[in-house]
Amino acid sequence: MVIAAFCVLTACKKDNKVEPVTLVAKWALVSDYTANHLAQMNTYTGVPGDYFDFRTDGKCYVREGSQYDTLSYSITSDTSLNMQSFGYGNSGYYSSKANPLTVHAATITSGGPYVPGEIDYRQVILKR
């Protein structure tokens, strides 16, 4: 009887593991906003099935509507990354006090001085 009670009590024990906060995951796309120095702006609102899928091999697979892309990326610090074709200088910042990286949300922002024909500012909002 005591053994049965012990088994029931230990089987009900909840595991309090904390999920690590990392950009490496498959994220649903909420929105993708771009602007340039000519005041041209574009906002794409994500639809079901859109994603940014950051893999451990340095590839990010993207789907926005009917468009698919594969981007190379590298995380350069706890708050920044380099990503091919993301925005100004191919760099972005994925956490800040205003938009922290959490297990459920990420905001990647890039901005800088303009180069003709390039995106000056881009902000991608993601969720899991």
Residue, then its C-alpha position, 0 to 999 in steps of 0.5 A: m500500500v505504501i509503495a502504491a501511494f509513493c508511485v502515485l505521488t511521484a508519477c504526478k510530480k511536474d517537471n519544472k524545466v525552463e525552456p531556453v530562450t533562443l532564436v533557433a526555432k520555427w517561428a510564425l510570421v506576424s508581420d514584415y515591415t520595410a521602409n527606405h529613404l524615399a519614404q517607400m514603405n511596405t507592410y506584409t501581414g503574415v498568414p497561416g503557414d508563413y514562417f521564419d525557420f532558424r536552423t542550427d546549421g546557419k540557414c533560415y528558411v522563410r515563407e511569406g505568402s507564395q514566396y520562399d527563400t533560404l537565408s544564411y545567418s550567424i548569431t553575433s551576440d546575445t542581441s544581434l545577428n548577421m543575415q543575408s539580404f535582411g536589410y541595411g548591412n545584412s545585420g539585425y537586432y533581435s532583442s531590446k528592452a522594448n521587444p525582448l526575445t522570449v520563448h513565444a515572441a521575437t522581433i528582428t530589426s535592422g536599420g541604418p544609413y541608406v545606400p541607394g536601392e537598399i532597404d533602410y529599415r526592416q522589422v520582422i515580428l515573429k511568434r511561436 
